[in-house]
Amino acid sequence: MGFMISFGMSFVMSFVMVAVNLGFSEAFLTTWFRAWMTGLAVGFPTAAILVPLARRVVLYLTSP
């Protein structure tokens, strides 16, 4: 689950941020791919730590 979340989030967010900052130029695809791989490399370990923590917090807050 953490990998799927980090995969999707890094894909979308890197695409949007590169498009906003660089625009759709000839360097877009290579810049976006590099940003996506960097985001995935940071996002996956982060999600592996935060998803279980968030799940516990939600269960705590929603349990009777």
mmCIF file of the N, C-alpha and C atoms, coordinates in Angstrom:
data_MODEL
# 
_entry.id   MODEL 
# 
loop_
_atom_site.group_PDB 
_atom_site.id 
_atom_site.type_symbol 
_atom_site.label_atom_id 
_atom_site.label_alt_id 
_atom_site.label_comp_id 
_atom_site.label_asym_id 
_atom_site.label_entity_id 
_atom_site.label_seq_id 
_atom_site.pdbx_PDB_ins_code 
_atom_site.Cartn_x 
_atom_site.Cartn_y 
_atom_site.Cartn_z 
_atom_site.occupancy 
_atom_site.B_iso_or_equiv 
_atom_site.pdbx_formal_charge 
_atom_site.auth_seq_id 
_atom_site.auth_comp_id 
_atom_site.auth_asym_id 
_atom_site.auth_atom_id 
_atom_site.pdbx_PDB_model_num 
ATOM 1   N N  . MET A 1 1  ? 0.825   -1.197 0.000   1.00 0.00 ? 1  MET A N  1 
ATOM 2   C CA . MET A 1 1  ? 0.000   0.000  0.000   1.00 0.00 ? 1  MET A CA 1 
ATOM 3   C C  . MET A 1 1  ? 0.873   1.266  0.000   1.00 0.00 ? 1  MET A C  1 
ATOM 4   N N  . GLY A 1 2  ? 1.913   1.262  0.801   1.00 0.00 ? 2  GLY A N  1 
ATOM 5   C CA . GLY A 1 2  ? 2.795   2.429  0.864   1.00 0.00 ? 2  GLY A CA 1 
ATOM 6   C C  . GLY A 1 2  ? 3.463   2.710  -0.467  1.00 0.00 ? 2  GLY A C  1 
ATOM 7   N N  . PHE A 1 3  ? 3.858   1.630  -1.168  1.00 0.00 ? 3  PHE A N  1 
ATOM 8   C CA . PHE A 1 3  ? 4.489   1.823  -2.472  1.00 0.00 ? 3  PHE A CA 1 
ATOM 9   C C  . PHE A 1 3  ? 3.502   2.426  -3.468  1.00 0.00 ? 3  PHE A C  1 
ATOM 10  N N  . MET A 1 4  ? 2.283   1.929  -3.478  1.00 0.00 ? 4  MET A N  1 
ATOM 11  C CA . MET A 1 4  ? 1.274   2.444  -4.417  1.00 0.00 ? 4  MET A CA 1 
ATOM 12  C C  . MET A 1 4  ? 0.959   3.917  -4.138  1.00 0.00 ? 4  MET A C  1 
ATOM 13  N N  . ILE A 1 5  ? 0.859   4.270  -2.883  1.00 0.00 ? 5  ILE A N  1 
ATOM 14  C CA . ILE A 1 5  ? 0.604   5.663  -2.520  1.00 0.00 ? 5  ILE A CA 1 
ATOM 15  C C  . ILE A 1 5  ? 1.771   6.547  -2.953  1.00 0.00 ? 5  ILE A C  1 
ATOM 16  N N  . SER A 1 6  ? 2.987   6.138  -2.626  1.00 0.00 ? 6  SER A N  1 
ATOM 17  C CA . SER A 1 6  ? 4.146   6.958  -2.981  1.00 0.00 ? 6  SER A CA 1 
ATOM 18  C C  . SER A 1 6  ? 4.344   7.011  -4.489  1.00 0.00 ? 6  SER A C  1 
ATOM 19  N N  . PHE A 1 7  ? 4.049   5.926  -5.185  1.00 0.00 ? 7  PHE A N  1 
ATOM 20  C CA . PHE A 1 7  ? 4.153   5.900  -6.646  1.00 0.00 ? 7  PHE A CA 1 
ATOM 21  C C  . PHE A 1 7  ? 3.208   6.922  -7.264  1.00 0.00 ? 7  PHE A C  1 
ATOM 22  N N  . GLY A 1 8  ? 1.943   6.862  -6.885  1.00 0.00 ? 8  GLY A N  1 
ATOM 23  C CA . GLY A 1 8  ? 0.945   7.776  -7.452  1.00 0.00 ? 8  GLY A CA 1 
ATOM 24  C C  . GLY A 1 8  ? 1.177   9.226  -7.075  1.00 0.00 ? 8  GLY A C  1 
ATOM 25  N N  . MET A 1 9  ? 1.470   9.462  -5.807  1.00 0.00 ? 9  MET A N  1 
ATOM 26  C CA . MET A 1 9  ? 1.676   10.837 -5.356  1.00 0.00 ? 9  MET A CA 1 
ATOM 27  C C  . MET A 1 9  ? 2.916   11.460 -5.997  1.00 0.00 ? 9  MET A C  1 
ATOM 28  N N  . SER A 1 10 ? 4.002   10.721 -6.059  1.00 0.00 ? 10 SER A N  1 
ATOM 29  C CA . SER A 1 10 ? 5.215   11.282 -6.658  1.00 0.00 ? 10 SER A CA 1 
ATOM 30  C C  . SER A 1 10 ? 5.027   11.506 -8.154  1.00 0.00 ? 10 SER A C  1 
ATOM 31  N N  . PHE A 1 11 ? 4.289   10.624 -8.819  1.00 0.00 ? 11 PHE A N  1 
ATOM 32  C CA . PHE A 1 11 ? 4.005   10.771 -10.251 1.00 0.00 ? 11 PHE A CA 1 
ATOM 33  C C  . PHE A 1 11 ? 3.261   12.074 -10.526 1.00 0.00 ? 11 PHE A C  1 
ATOM 34  N N  . VAL A 1 12 ? 2.152   12.275 -9.834  1.00 0.00 ? 12 VAL A N  1 
ATOM 35  C CA . VAL A 1 12 ? 1.299   13.446 -10.071 1.00 0.00 ? 12 VAL A CA 1 
ATOM 36  C C  . VAL A 1 12 ? 1.977   14.727 -9.609  1.00 0.00 ? 12 VAL A C  1 
ATOM 37  N N  . MET A 1 13 ? 2.520   14.715 -8.402  1.00 0.00 ? 13 MET A N  1 
ATOM 38  C CA . MET A 1 13 ? 3.090   15.953 -7.868  1.00 0.00 ? 13 MET A CA 1 
ATOM 39  C C  . MET A 1 13 ? 4.327   16.405 -8.629  1.00 0.00 ? 13 MET A C  1 
ATOM 40  N N  . SER A 1 14 ? 5.188   15.469 -9.032  1.00 0.00 ? 14 SER A N  1 
ATOM 41  C CA . SER A 1 14 ? 6.365   15.873 -9.801  1.00 0.00 ? 14 SER A CA 1 
ATOM 42  C C  . SER A 1 14 ? 5.957   16.403 -11.171 1.00 0.00 ? 14 SER A C  1 
ATOM 43  N N  . PHE A 1 15 ? 4.939   15.788 -11.789 1.00 0.00 ? 15 PHE A N  1 
ATOM 44  C CA . PHE A 1 15 ? 4.457   16.263 -13.081 1.00 0.00 ? 15 PHE A CA 1 
ATOM 45  C C  . PHE A 1 15 ? 3.955   17.699 -12.974 1.00 0.00 ? 15 PHE A C  1 
ATOM 46  N N  . VAL A 1 16 ? 3.127   17.955 -11.978 1.00 0.00 ? 16 VAL A N  1 
ATOM 47  C CA . VAL A 1 16 ? 2.549   19.297 -11.814 1.00 0.00 ? 16 VAL A CA 1 
ATOM 48  C C  . VAL A 1 16 ? 3.629   20.321 -11.481 1.00 0.00 ? 16 VAL A C  1 
ATOM 49  N N  . MET A 1 17 ? 4.534   19.981 -10.568 1.00 0.00 ? 17 MET A N  1 
ATOM 50  C CA . MET A 1 17 ? 5.553   20.957 -10.170 1.00 0.00 ? 17 MET A CA 1 
ATOM 51  C C  . MET A 1 17 ? 6.527   21.265 -11.299 1.00 0.00 ? 17 MET A C  1 
ATOM 52  N N  . VAL A 1 18 ? 6.897   20.266 -12.088 1.00 0.00 ? 18 VAL A N  1 
ATOM 53  C CA . VAL A 1 18 ? 7.788   20.533 -13.225 1.00 0.00 ? 18 VAL A CA 1 
ATOM 54  C C  . VAL A 1 18 ? 7.047   21.342 -14.281 1.00 0.00 ? 18 VAL A C  1 
ATOM 55  N N  . ALA A 1 19 ? 5.780   21.047 -14.522 1.00 0.00 ? 19 ALA A N  1 
ATOM 56  C CA . ALA A 1 19 ? 5.000   21.809 -15.497 1.00 0.00 ? 19 ALA A CA 1 
ATOM 57  C C  . ALA A 1 19 ? 4.854   23.261 -15.070 1.00 0.00 ? 19 ALA A C  1 
ATOM 58  N N  . VAL A 1 20 ? 4.623   23.491 -13.782 1.00 0.00 ? 20 VAL A N  1 
ATOM 59  C CA . VAL A 1 20 ? 4.474   24.868 -13.287 1.00 0.00 ? 20 VAL A CA 1 
ATOM 60  C C  . VAL A 1 20 ? 5.792   25.621 -13.375 1.00 0.00 ? 20 VAL A C  1 
ATOM 61  N N  . ASN A 1 21 ? 6.878   24.984 -12.989 1.00 0.00 ? 21 ASN A N  1 
ATOM 62  C CA . ASN A 1 21 ? 8.169   25.675 -12.921 1.00 0.00 ? 21 ASN A CA 1 
ATOM 63  C C  . ASN A 1 21 ? 8.931   25.732 -14.237 1.00 0.00 ? 21 ASN A C  1 
ATOM 64  N N  . LEU A 1 22 ? 8.772   24.717 -15.082 1.00 0.00 ? 22 LEU A N  1 
ATOM 65  C CA . LEU A 1 22 ? 9.534   24.658 -16.324 1.00 0.00 ? 22 LEU A CA 1 
ATOM 66  C C  . LEU A 1 22 ? 8.668   24.905 -17.542 1.00 0.00 ? 22 LEU A C  1 
ATOM 67  N N  . GLY A 1 23 ? 7.408   24.520 -17.464 1.00 0.00 ? 23 GLY A N  1 
ATOM 68  C CA . GLY A 1 23 ? 6.547   24.583 -18.639 1.00 0.00 ? 23 GLY A CA 1 
ATOM 69  C C  . GLY A 1 23 ? 6.793   23.359 -19.507 1.00 0.00 ? 23 GLY A C  1 
ATOM 70  N N  . PHE A 1 24 ? 6.040   23.260 -20.581 1.00 0.00 ? 24 PHE A N  1 
ATOM 71  C CA . PHE A 1 24 ? 6.161   22.104 -21.475 1.00 0.00 ? 24 PHE A CA 1 
ATOM 72  C C  . PHE A 1 24 ? 7.171   22.395 -22.579 1.00 0.00 ? 24 PHE A C  1 
ATOM 73  N N  . SER A 1 25 ? 8.445   22.343 -22.196 1.00 0.00 ? 25 SER A N  1 
ATOM 74  C CA . SER A 1 25 ? 9.528   22.591 -23.141 1.00 0.00 ? 25 SER A CA 1 
ATOM 75  C C  . SER A 1 25 ? 10.127  21.260 -23.581 1.00 0.00 ? 25 SER A C  1 
ATOM 76  N N  . GLU A 1 26 ? 11.195  21.339 -24.354 1.00 0.00 ? 26 GLU A N  1 
ATOM 77  C CA . GLU A 1 26 ? 11.839  20.114 -24.837 1.00 0.00 ? 26 GLU A CA 1 
ATOM 78  C C  . GLU A 1 26 ? 12.527  19.350 -23.697 1.00 0.00 ? 26 GLU A C  1 
ATOM 79  N N  . ALA A 1 27 ? 12.825  20.011 -22.620 1.00 0.00 ? 27 ALA A N  1 
ATOM 80  C CA . ALA A 1 27 ? 13.482  19.360 -21.478 1.00 0.00 ? 27 ALA A CA 1 
ATOM 81  C C  . ALA A 1 27 ? 12.476  18.826 -20.463 1.00 0.00 ? 27 ALA A C  1 
ATOM 82  N N  . PHE A 1 28 ? 11.189  18.965 -20.747 1.00 0.00 ? 28 PHE A N  1 
ATOM 83  C CA . PHE A 1 28 ? 10.173  18.593 -19.764 1.00 0.00 ? 28 PHE A CA 1 
ATOM 84  C C  . PHE A 1 28 ? 10.249  17.124 -19.362 1.00 0.00 ? 28 PHE A C  1 
ATOM 85  N N  . LEU A 1 29 ? 10.248  16.218 -20.332 1.00 0.00 ? 29 LEU A N  1 
ATOM 86  C CA . LEU A 1 29 ? 10.180  14.790 -20.009 1.00 0.00 ? 29 LEU A CA 1 
ATOM 87  C C  . LEU A 1 29 ? 11.381  14.307 -19.204 1.00 0.00 ? 29 LEU A C  1 
ATOM 88  N N  . THR A 1 30 ? 12.577  14.709 -19.594 1.00 0.00 ? 30 THR A N  1 
ATOM 89  C CA . THR A 1 30 ? 13.747  14.252 -18.848 1.00 0.00 ? 30 THR A CA 1 
ATOM 90  C C  . THR A 1 30 ? 13.787  14.868 -17.451 1.00 0.00 ? 30 THR A C  1 
ATOM 91  N N  . THR A 1 31 ? 13.423  16.132 -17.340 1.00 0.00 ? 31 THR A N  1 
ATOM 92  C CA . THR A 1 31 ? 13.393  16.791 -16.030 1.00 0.00 ? 31 THR A CA 1 
ATOM 93  C C  . THR A 1 31 ? 12.321  16.174 -15.149 1.00 0.00 ? 31 THR A C  1 
ATOM 94  N N  . TRP A 1 32 ? 11.143  15.933 -15.727 1.00 0.00 ? 32 TRP A N  1 
ATOM 95  C CA . TRP A 1 32 ? 10.056  15.333 -14.952 1.00 0.00 ? 32 TRP A CA 1 
ATOM 96  C C  . TRP A 1 32 ? 10.413  13.923 -14.496 1.00 0.00 ? 32 TRP A C  1 
ATOM 97  N N  . PHE A 1 33 ? 10.996  13.111 -15.377 1.00 0.00 ? 33 PHE A N  1 
ATOM 98  C CA . PHE A 1 33 ? 11.338  11.748 -14.999 1.00 0.00 ? 33 PHE A CA 1 
ATOM 99  C C  . PHE A 1 33 ? 12.349  11.736 -13.860 1.00 0.00 ? 33 PHE A C  1 
ATOM 100 N N  . ARG A 1 34 ? 13.334  12.605 -13.923 1.00 0.00 ? 34 ARG A N  1 
ATOM 101 C CA . ARG A 1 34 ? 14.329  12.691 -12.848 1.00 0.00 ? 34 ARG A CA 1 
ATOM 102 C C  . ARG A 1 34 ? 13.675  13.135 -11.540 1.00 0.00 ? 34 ARG A C  1 
ATOM 103 N N  . ALA A 1 35 ? 12.780  14.122 -11.628 1.00 0.00 ? 35 ALA A N  1 
ATOM 104 C CA . ALA A 1 35 ? 12.073  14.583 -10.432 1.00 0.00 ? 35 ALA A CA 1 
ATOM 105 C C  . ALA A 1 35 ? 11.167  13.487 -9.876  1.00 0.00 ? 35 ALA A C  1 
ATOM 106 N N  . TRP A 1 36 ? 10.528  12.720 -10.758 1.00 0.00 ? 36 TRP A N  1 
ATOM 107 C CA . TRP A 1 36 ? 9.653   11.641 -10.318 1.00 0.00 ? 36 TRP A CA 1 
ATOM 108 C C  . TRP A 1 36 ? 10.445  10.554 -9.594  1.00 0.00 ? 36 TRP A C  1 
ATOM 109 N N  . MET A 1 37 ? 11.590  10.141 -10.151 1.00 0.00 ? 37 MET A N  1 
ATOM 110 C CA . MET A 1 37 ? 12.398  9.115  -9.512  1.00 0.00 ? 37 MET A CA 1 
ATOM 111 C C  . MET A 1 37 ? 12.937  9.584  -8.159  1.00 0.00 ? 37 MET A C  1 
ATOM 112 N N  . THR A 1 38 ? 13.308  10.853 -8.077  1.00 0.00 ? 38 THR A N  1 
ATOM 113 C CA . THR A 1 38 ? 13.758  11.409 -6.804  1.00 0.00 ? 38 THR A CA 1 
ATOM 114 C C  . THR A 1 38 ? 12.619  11.415 -5.798  1.00 0.00 ? 38 THR A C  1 
ATOM 115 N N  . GLY A 1 39 ? 11.436  11.841 -6.239  1.00 0.00 ? 39 GLY A N  1 
ATOM 116 C CA . GLY A 1 39 ? 10.270  11.855 -5.368  1.00 0.00 ? 39 GLY A CA 1 
ATOM 117 C C  . GLY A 1 39 ? 9.887   10.464 -4.900  1.00 0.00 ? 39 GLY A C  1 
ATOM 118 N N  . LEU A 1 40 ? 9.998   9.489  -5.775  1.00 0.00 ? 40 LEU A N  1 
ATOM 119 C CA . LEU A 1 40 ? 9.687   8.114  -5.401  1.00 0.00 ? 40 LEU A CA 1 
ATOM 120 C C  . LEU A 1 40 ? 10.709  7.574  -4.406  1.00 0.00 ? 40 LEU A C  1 
ATOM 121 N N  . ALA A 1 41 ? 11.967  7.906  -4.610  1.00 0.00 ? 41 ALA A N  1 
ATOM 122 C CA . ALA A 1 41 ? 13.022  7.449  -3.701  1.00 0.00 ? 41 ALA A CA 1 
ATOM 123 C C  . ALA A 1 41 ? 12.847  8.028  -2.296  1.00 0.00 ? 41 ALA A C  1 
ATOM 124 N N  . VAL A 1 42 ? 12.319  9.228  -2.209  1.00 0.00 ? 42 VAL A N  1 
ATOM 125 C CA . VAL A 1 42 ? 12.063  9.843  -0.905  1.00 0.00 ? 42 VAL A CA 1 
ATOM 126 C C  . VAL A 1 42 ? 10.681  9.434  -0.383  1.00 0.00 ? 42 VAL A C  1 
ATOM 127 N N  . GLY A 1 43 ? 9.718   9.354  -1.285  1.00 0.00 ? 43 GLY A N  1 
ATOM 128 C CA . GLY A 1 43 ? 8.336   9.092  -0.884  1.00 0.00 ? 43 GLY A CA 1 
ATOM 129 C C  . GLY A 1 43 ? 8.085   7.690  -0.377  1.00 0.00 ? 43 GLY A C  1 
ATOM 130 N N  . PHE A 1 44 ? 8.731   6.688  -0.962  1.00 0.00 ? 44 PHE A N  1 
ATOM 131 C CA . PHE A 1 44 ? 8.453   5.321  -0.535  1.00 0.00 ? 44 PHE A CA 1 
ATOM 132 C C  . PHE A 1 44 ? 8.875   5.054  0.912   1.00 0.00 ? 44 PHE A C  1 
ATOM 133 N N  . PRO A 1 45 ? 10.104  5.390  1.303   1.00 0.00 ? 45 PRO A N  1 
ATOM 134 C CA . PRO A 1 45 ? 10.446  5.173  2.721   1.00 0.00 ? 45 PRO A CA 1 
ATOM 135 C C  . PRO A 1 45 ? 9.592   6.021  3.670   1.00 0.00 ? 45 PRO A C  1 
ATOM 136 N N  . THR A 1 46 ? 9.255   7.233  3.231   1.00 0.00 ? 46 THR A N  1 
ATOM 137 C CA . THR A 1 46 ? 8.405   8.084  4.052   1.00 0.00 ? 46 THR A CA 1 
ATOM 138 C C  . THR A 1 46 ? 7.030   7.464  4.235   1.00 0.00 ? 46 THR A C  1 
ATOM 139 N N  . ALA A 1 47 ? 6.447   6.965  3.143   1.00 0.00 ? 47 ALA A N  1 
ATOM 140 C CA . ALA A 1 47 ? 5.136   6.318  3.230   1.00 0.00 ? 47 ALA A CA 1 
ATOM 141 C C  . ALA A 1 47 ? 5.205   5.045  4.063   1.00 0.00 ? 47 ALA A C  1 
ATOM 142 N N  . ALA A 1 48 ? 6.310   4.320  3.967   1.00 0.00 ? 48 ALA A N  1 
ATOM 143 C CA . ALA A 1 48 ? 6.462   3.091  4.748   1.00 0.00 ? 48 ALA A CA 1 
ATOM 144 C C  . ALA A 1 48 ? 6.438   3.377  6.247   1.00 0.00 ? 48 ALA A C  1 
ATOM 145 N N  . ILE A 1 49 ? 6.855   4.562  6.628   1.00 0.00 ? 49 ILE A N  1 
ATOM 146 C CA . ILE A 1 49 ? 6.842   4.957  8.035   1.00 0.00 ? 49 ILE A CA 1 
ATOM 147 C C  . ILE A 1 49 ? 5.509   5.603  8.408   1.00 0.00 ? 49 ILE A C  1 
ATOM 148 N N  . LEU A 1 50 ? 5.006   6.498  7.552   1.00 0.00 ? 50 LEU A N  1 
ATOM 149 C CA . LEU A 1 50 ? 3.836   7.291  7.922   1.00 0.00 ? 50 LEU A CA 1 
ATOM 150 C C  . LEU A 1 50 ? 2.500   6.581  7.747   1.00 0.00 ? 50 LEU A C  1 
ATOM 151 N N  . VAL A 1 51 ? 2.358   5.684  6.783   1.00 0.00 ? 51 VAL A N  1 
ATOM 152 C CA . VAL A 1 51 ? 1.064   5.023  6.562   1.00 0.00 ? 51 VAL A CA 1 
ATOM 153 C C  . VAL A 1 51 ? 0.652   4.200  7.787   1.00 0.00 ? 51 VAL A C  1 
ATOM 154 N N  . PRO A 1 52 ? 1.519   3.347  8.336   1.00 0.00 ? 52 PRO A N  1 
ATOM 155 C CA . PRO A 1 52 ? 1.098   2.619  9.553   1.00 0.00 ? 52 PRO A CA 1 
ATOM 156 C C  . PRO A 1 52 ? 0.819   3.547  10.735  1.00 0.00 ? 52 PRO A C  1 
ATOM 157 N N  . LEU A 1 53 ? 1.604   4.595  10.859  1.00 0.00 ? 53 LEU A N  1 
ATOM 158 C CA . LEU A 1 53 ? 1.373   5.559  11.933  1.00 0.00 ? 53 LEU A CA 1 
ATOM 159 C C  . LEU A 1 53 ? 0.031   6.252  11.760  1.00 0.00 ? 53 LEU A C  1 
ATOM 160 N N  . ALA A 1 54 ? -0.268  6.687  10.555  1.00 0.00 ? 54 ALA A N  1 
ATOM 161 C CA . ALA A 1 54 ? -1.548  7.338  10.287  1.00 0.00 ? 54 ALA A CA 1 
ATOM 162 C C  . ALA A 1 54 ? -2.711  6.377  10.527  1.00 0.00 ? 54 ALA A C  1 
ATOM 163 N N  . ARG A 1 55 ? -2.536  5.122  10.152  1.00 0.00 ? 55 ARG A N  1 
ATOM 164 C CA . ARG A 1 55 ? -3.576  4.121  10.377  1.00 0.00 ? 55 ARG A CA 1 
ATOM 165 C C  . ARG A 1 55 ? -3.866  3.961  11.873  1.00 0.00 ? 55 ARG A C  1 
ATOM 166 N N  . ARG A 1 56 ? -2.817  3.920  12.691  1.00 0.00 ? 56 ARG A N  1 
ATOM 167 C CA . ARG A 1 56 ? -3.008  3.807  14.144  1.00 0.00 ? 56 ARG A CA 1 
ATOM 168 C C  . ARG A 1 56 ? -3.691  5.032  14.727  1.00 0.00 ? 56 ARG A C  1 
ATOM 169 N N  . VAL A 1 57 ? -3.316  6.211  14.247  1.00 0.00 ? 57 VAL A N  1 
ATOM 170 C CA . VAL A 1 57 ? -3.933  7.442  14.737  1.00 0.00 ? 57 VAL A CA 1 
ATOM 171 C C  . VAL A 1 57 ? -5.421  7.471  14.383  1.00 0.00 ? 57 VAL A C  1 
ATOM 172 N N  . VAL A 1 58 ? -5.751  7.098  13.152  1.00 0.00 ? 58 VAL A N  1 
ATOM 173 C CA . VAL A 1 58 ? -7.152  7.087  12.740  1.00 0.00 ? 58 VAL A CA 1 
ATOM 174 C C  . VAL A 1 58 ? -7.950  6.067  13.538  1.00 0.00 ? 58 VAL A C  1 
ATOM 175 N N  . LEU A 1 59 ? -7.392  4.883  13.744  1.00 0.00 ? 59 LEU A N  1 
ATOM 176 C CA . LEU A 1 59 ? -8.080  3.882  14.550  1.00 0.00 ? 59 LEU A CA 1 
ATOM 177 C C  . LEU A 1 59 ? -8.290  4.360  15.978  1.00 0.00 ? 59 LEU A C  1 
ATOM 178 N N  . TYR A 1 60 ? -7.298  5.032  16.546  1.00 0.00 ? 60 TYR A N  1 
ATOM 179 C CA . TYR A 1 60 ? -7.429  5.578  17.882  1.00 0.00 ? 60 TYR A CA 1 
ATOM 180 C C  . TYR A 1 60 ? -8.527  6.642  17.955  1.00 0.00 ? 60 TYR A C  1 
ATOM 181 N N  . LEU A 1 61 ? -8.550  7.526  16.971  1.00 0.00 ? 61 LEU A N  1 
ATOM 182 C CA . LEU A 1 61 ? -9.523  8.617  16.983  1.00 0.00 ? 61 LEU A CA 1 
ATOM 183 C C  . LEU A 1 61 ? -10.955 8.151  16.681  1.00 0.00 ? 61 LEU A C  1 
ATOM 184 N N  . THR A 1 62 ? -11.090 7.060  15.968  1.00 0.00 ? 62 THR A N  1 
ATOM 185 C CA . THR A 1 62 ? -12.429 6.611  15.563  1.00 0.00 ? 62 THR A CA 1 
ATOM 186 C C  . THR A 1 62 ? -12.950 5.434  16.383  1.00 0.00 ? 62 THR A C  1 
ATOM 187 N N  . SER A 1 63 ? -12.135 4.898  17.279  1.00 0.00 ? 63 SER A N  1 
ATOM 188 C CA . SER A 1 63 ? -12.611 3.772  18.087  1.00 0.00 ? 63 SER A CA 1 
ATOM 189 C C  . SER A 1 63 ? -13.485 4.281  19.233  1.00 0.00 ? 63 SER A C  1 
ATOM 190 N N  . PRO A 1 64 ? -14.464 3.472  19.612  1.00 0.00 ? 64 PRO A N  1 
ATOM 191 C CA . PRO A 1 64 ? -15.377 3.911  20.700  1.00 0.00 ? 64 PRO A CA 1 
ATOM 192 C C  . PRO A 1 64 ? -14.716 3.931  22.056  1.00 0.00 ? 64 PRO A C  1 
# 
